[in-house]
Amino acid sequence: MRTKLFDLLFLIVAGFLVFYLSQKPVYNWDMISYMGVATEYSVHDPQVVHDSVYHDLKREVPAPVYRDLTGDHEERRACLLSSKEYNDQLSYFRAKPLYTLMIAGLNKAGVSLVRATLIPSIIACFFLMLLVYHWLSLYLKKPFAFVTALLMSLLPIFIELDRFSTPDAVSNFFVLLSLYLVTTGKNKWWILLSLFLSVVARVDNFVLAIVVAYFLYLKGTKNVVWKLGIVGAVAGISIIGIPVLMGDSPTWFTKFAFLGSVTSYVNHWRDVIYTLRTDALYLLLILATAFMLRKADYAIKMPLIIIVITILARLILFPSLQERFYAAYEFAVIILLVKYLSIRPGLIKLKRVRAM
């Protein structure tokens, strides 16, 4: 009875917290493009799409925000004045169909486009909190799981995910769900479904899908051609197939700045290294991961290896260390550290976890 009381209390607190945090939304530039992609599903005239988006934007956001999103910046002003410039901008944003389909569905139900870009983040953050709490509850008594999950949800990155109009909250939920399913040994079909949803939330999650598929299906296979074929198929469908299906050209990804030149790629890597050197949380997580890779058993090492390989591969392909892309991996490392401590005799006596 007491356990269920904590579960119910956390459900209420999680709902209240994500709603409270969402009352101060951050209206970012990407929001305008996601609004356009969502509108494209039902309107095929670029001029009508452009006019609908900017009409809704002007009506829904505060005047200072509207001026910021359409004013002095050359690119933003060009998109306001030209439907062609605006339509060209959308190619970056068609590669997150799960998020834009959610926006389109909410808009069809009568929600304004601006508000519809925020609701998926709120919903995803709510379920993200519940998932963190449930996963921690496997290793901690309910009161400790409650407090730990609540503290994790007060991290700046969680607040950012809740307030921003991006697919990142949805993406992080399915990434964390996939890692949870892998770590706890759930049915492989559920893992594949979760990975698929993470990819259609953000196609760059194909890296995680490939790494997990290798550990679950391909590790014991000696046929190298088969392995490379699976990797190539997943990457091709994710990077080219899904965006093309959503209306992009096959070369949409070549427009990213870091692909412009070797110098640009190197400069992006310099930014990554600088962030790693100066961000205390990243340093702590790296140290915790290295410690567990050395000391923990395979049940903890395996998901950690998946996380490390995925992050390294992502950084090689997409050299950007924006925390919103990696929040789920941070949460997973923290939870795995809790698991490690909970099974070490004499370290913490919050709950003895059963071997998995």
Secondary structure by P-SEA (a helix, b strand, c coil): caaaaaaaaaaaaaaaaaaaaacccccccaaaaaaaaaaacccccaaaaaaaaaaaaaacccaaaaaaaccccaaaaaaaacaaaaaaacccccccaaaaaaaaaaaaacccaaaaacaaaaaaaaaaaaaaaaaaaacccaaaaaaaaaaaaacaaaaaaaccccaaaaaaaaaaaaaaaaaacccaaaaaaaaaaaaaacccaaaaaaaaaaaccccccccaaaaaaaaaaaaaaaacaaaaaacccccccccccccccaaaaaaaaaaaaaaaaccaaaaaaaaaaaaaaacccaaaaaaaaaaaaaaaaaaaacccccccccaaaaaaaaaaaaaaaaaccccccccccccc
